[in-house]
């Protein structure tokens, strides 16, 4: 998903270096592991997340490329 196509998530402004937005649903128990992914990978910027609800939370992540976005979605989706 490109920034220009976002309609429901207008609260995030993506940096030019990371123009692709991933909305990843994770188990809240995985939050610290997901956070480490963002710290260890310069191609990924964690922008924020929803509060956990019904055993899930959505993490909004800016990705440097379509390939990074695809890999992130494949690994966590």
N, C-alpha and C positions, 0 to 999 in steps of 0.2 A: 504494500500500500504506500503510495507516495503522499507526501504532506499535502499536496494540492487536492487530494481526494478525500481528506478527512472531513467528516461532517459531525460525528458524534463526539469527537475528542478535540475540541478546539482550545482546551486550556493549555496545551503544550505547544511550544514553539521549537521546532526542530532546528538544530544548528546546520549550517551549510555542509559541514563535514559529515553529518549523519542524517541524510534526508529521508530515510525509510523508517516508518513506525511499525513496530511489532507489538501486538497486544497479546501477551502470553498468559494463559490461565495456569496457575500452579496451585499445589497444595500449600497452605500457609506454613506447614512444617518445613518446606523446602526454601523458604525465603532467604535464610542465611547462605545456603549453597548458591542460590541464584544471584544474590548480592556479590558473592565472591567471583562469580563469572564476570560480572560487570567490572570489578576491580582489576581482574587479570587480563581483560581483553580490551585493547584500545579501540576496537571496531564496534564496541557496544557501550551505550550510555543509558543507564537506568534513569528515567525521567520521573517516575512515581508509581504508585500502586493504589488500588482500592483497598478499603478495609476488608478483612476476611469475612466471608458470608457463605454459609452452607458448605463449609469445607473447601472453599476455593477463594483465590484472590487473583485479580488481573494486574499484571505488571506491564507498564508502558515503557517500551525500550526503543531508543533511537539506534539505528544500525547504519554503518558506513556504506553498505552496498546491498544489492538485492540478494547476493549470495550469502552474506552474513545473516540477513533476515530469514532466508530459507532454512539455513542450518539451525538457527535459533528456534524457529517454529517446528522444525523436524525433531529437534532434541528435547523440546519441552511441551510441544503441542499434543 
